[in-house]
Amino acid sequence: MRPKRADGARLSVTAALLIAWIVVPVVTRAQAPIIQPGAPGEPARALTAEEATRIAVTRYSPDDVRFMQDMIPHHHQALRMADLVRGRTNTPELLDVAGRIEVSQKEEIAFMQRWLRERGERVPDPAAHAAMYTDRAMAGMATPEQMADLAAAEGVAFDRLFLELMIAHHAGAVKMVEALHEKSGSAYDPALYEFTTEITNDQTAEIERMHALLIDLSADPRAGLAAGYQDAEQASWNMRLVAALPRPPGFFDPSNPGEVPAEALPRGKDEETEDDEEENRRLPLLSFANTDLAFAGDLLAVGSYHGFMLYRLADDGVPVLLSSVVCPGGQGDVSIIGDLLLMSVEQTRARLDCGLQGVSEDVSPERFRGLRIFDISDVRRPVQVGAVQTCRGSHTHSIVSGPDEAGLILVYNSGTAKIRDAEELPGCIDETPGDARTALFRIDVIEIPVDDPGAARITASPAVFADPADGVLAGLWRGGDHGAGTQETSKTDHCHDITVFPDKNIAAGACSGNGILFDISDPLHPKRLDAVVDKGFAYWHSATFNNDGTKVIFTDEWGGGDLAYCRAHDPLDWGANAIYDIVDGKLEFRSYYKLPAPQTEQENCVAHNGSIVPVPGRDIFVQAWYQGGVSLIDFTDSANPVEIGFFDRGPLDAGHLIFAGYWSTYWYRGRIYGTESVRGLDVLALTPSEYLSEHEIAAAESADYRGAFNPQQQFRVRWPAEPVVAMVYLDRLVRGAVIDDALAADITAALEQASRTLASRESDYALGVRLELLARDLVNPAEEGAIREGRAGLAISLKNIAERFR
């Protein structure tokens, strides 16, 4: 209640407080001490109020200070690089870049110095580049050697090196900002937050401009190809396009065949006034995208998110469509074995009955996620005859063996999705820590009876990643980065691909966070022989052996396949291949290979599926790089892989990054078949060159694939006893000048005679003896290595041909 005056009126609050202040005596006391305890056993120390406030203040953090102290020398190096531009190039665009850098970086250095001084923090010497706290590689800083190379370069060489170094430098600044913003309590100062945001925006825009300049300077014909759906510009080297088949009716949206997302579709004025919900409709992602391929005899199966298609290969290798099977629900990787086609299904929309309406409920008996089995004995009317439900679906699968004497086929299933609800599929245990029954860290072993595919079932779920010492399931890489400047690598709780090599009872697993070599002598219980990690790999995606099973190529699907990661400034060991030799059951790293042509910001590009091209005595690999195109690689010297051919198109769209490009490219019966995810199916042929002779291509065309090719099952390819195969080895020995001219001439004459005799179906015992004698003349115990192997390969080939004349 308020106090009253004598007249009974109430006093105001202000007056009452004033009276109280006058009446109540003021008590003055000494300032209570402010104490900062030390570590245990150390004395405390007294602080002033100002010191205590400075420690607890939230206006800026120690990380903010360190960022500013690092960014000053970082900016200073950019100024040094820009200073080198004048006098070394007359490219106007590059002079403009240097001018913008000089203006912006000087102003920003002044701002950072002032910011630090106002807060009483140390202001570093801008030239002290080596004193940065931040890892220099992560920050994109050029090394002293690179700066010296830049200072020594001129003209176009200078332009390219400047752009490469400056793009990396700007990208490093953006990473530094990202690292700062991730730290708790940092960048709360309004001026600092605005400054760091401007760095990200300005330098990201500058990177895009510089990348476009760098593409223009590239001598590679793949750089800067014009965009288009079916009319994109093309570039090829040592291969030619034989046929390009669009996706068949029912397997694309006629109103949007390029699968352009809603935000990228052009709109007219009338459309802009339509209902917002319809106008902003987003199209389903990858609804109709082509995926993987499988072959059996002259039959080709093309997988799709919408189902699969069956083609018959004509004599010229061009496919003729037989049927299109609509069965939506996932990646749709396919394999063919006998009259059965297997298809992987992982998406939650997939239905057991292949229905188009999908499944929206959290738990539904109609949902299917696992391995579908189709009878394709009538290729025009395939029938679903089996379906194996799995806890994590089926992303990919591998035919391991069969049919055996009991008529059983054994398949490894790789699921990568989240675990299903046990209410939908009993036995699916979630990610509860410590529960060893979890569906994580395993693969499924599926048994399919050929006579009764409907009885197919999971017979084992080996925990292939467990620690053998203590049995802990998470025995391999557990996710995260590998230190400063390294990739954030996915944890190893599944395999994406497992490629089996039955001839040697081994398999190579590309298993998310690890590359693994398995012993599959007992296929129900695969055992790890070795497991490797890579600091530059984000996601171990696929694996391919060479023909002898002595090497393996692992691929890194950095970004998941839908981002542009083949730009000029992207690291060459990220999103690349890693090539390993197999030595005494162990994986020994030899080298990386990444697509060498710079791609645009509108082209999703990263290492993806490929296969061996069976050239005798060499290791050749043809590979898909999404919108990076097709690359042909020689990795005979596993430490020095070399590109020897390519085919590429421009991006699907000039203004937007839209998922497209080659999913898989495989060699089969003398042709390269590539699933273009959006455009359709391509057929390519190799052309003779200095890197691949006419004889080598012909020998590859004659290779025996045992009547089938499935992506994750490799058999040792063999070549028939034909003169063209012997000529491959002879050509190589002649090129290397390691065979006597007279002996080479005798072998050539004998092989030409053998070709004529075999063509006429005649017999010639004397020719067989002559070939045997020539094979003996090739033996030279003093020679070693590749020369000895080449001589031995030719000798064996001559002997095999001689056998045909006996």
Secondary structure by P-SEA (a helix, b strand, c coil): ccccccccccccaaaaaaaaaaabbbbbbcccbbbbbccccbbbbbbcaaaaaaaacccccaaaaaaaaaaaaaaaaaaaaaaacccccccaaaaaaaaaaaaaaaaaaaaaaaaaaaaccccccccccccccccccccccccaaaaaaaaacccaaaaaaaaaaaaaaaaaaaaaaaaaaacccccccaaaaaaaaaaaaaaaaaaaaaaaaaaaaccccccccccccccccccccccccccccccccccccccccccccccccccccccccccccccccccccccbbbbbbbbcccbbbbbccccbbbbbbccccbbbbcbbbbbbcccccccccccbbbbbbcccccccccccccccccccccccccbbbbbccccccccccbbbbcccccccccccccccccbbbbbbbbbccccccccccccccccccccccccccbbbbbbbccccccccccccccccccccccccccccccccccccccccccccccccbbbbbccccbbbbbcccbbbbbbcccccbbbbcbbbbbccccccccccccccccbbbbbbbccccccccccccccccccbbbbbbbcccbbbbccccccccccccccccccccccccccccbbbbbbbcccccbbbbbcccccbbbbccccccccccccccccccccbbbbcccbbbbbcccccbbbbbbbbcccccaaaaaaaaaccccccccccccccccccccaaaaaaaaaaaaaaccccaaaaaaaaaaaaaaaaaaaaccccaaaaaaaaaaaaaacccccccaaaaaaaaaaaaaaaaaaaac
